[in-house]
């Protein structure tokens, strides 16, 4: 598991209050919004704020759509795209 993947799983666990190890089971196809009861519209705002703070990225409103939170894979791909190349 790469550092970005690990950080994103930790953010999801912390913000959504997931059971210990629950986020570790996520695959790229794991559904998020609509599949995780913890991830509702209020939690999305907190999640985006934590992602910005912990990953030192800026997420513009026009980048946020339903597809972003469709699966863990889509959220991870978005996160990787926001980070500068190492």
N, C-alpha and C positions, 0 to 999 in steps of 0.2 A: 504494500500500500504506500503510495507516494505521499509526501508531506501535505500537499494540497488536499488530496482525498481525505487524509486523516483529520486535517483541520476542519474541513467541511462537515464531516461526520460528527465531530465534537460540537460544532456550532449547532447543528440540528438537534443533537441530544440535549444540549444545555437549554436552548431556546424553547424547545417543544416539551421538555421534561420527559423524554423517552426513557423506557426501562433500560437499565445497564446492559450494554451489548446489543441493543436493538438496532442501532444505526450500523453496527458492524456487519449485520446481515444484509444490508442493502446491496442490490446489484444495480447495474445501469438501467434495468427495466423496472425497478421497484417504483410503483406509483407513489406520488407525494400528495399534491393537492387533490382532494376528493377521495383519496385512499387512506391517508393518515388522518384520523379524527382530530389529532392535536394540531394539524396544520390548517387553520381556518384563516379567513381574511385578516383578522387581527394579528395572528401569529406571523403572517407574511411580512408585515411592517417591521416587527421585532427582528425577524430573521434577516431581512435586508440590512437593517441597521447594524446588527452584530457582524454580518459578513463584511460590511464596509470597515468597521472598527478593527476587527481581528485580522483581516487580510489586507488592510490598507489599500482599499480600492474605492472607486466612486461609481455608484450605480445610478444612472439617469432614469427618470420616470418613463421615458419613451422606450427604454430597454425592457421594461417589465410587461410580460404578457402571460397568458395562460399556459403556453407551451413551456415557459421557463420552469414552472413548477410541476410539469406533467410527470416527469420521472426523475429519479436521482441522477441518472446519466445526463439528462438535459441541464440540470442545475450544475453538475460538476463541469460539463463542457463550457457553460457560460462563465463559471468561476475561473477556469483555466484561461479563457480568452481575455478576461479582464486583467489578469496578472501580467506584468512585464516579463519578457523572456529572461530566463535565468542566465 
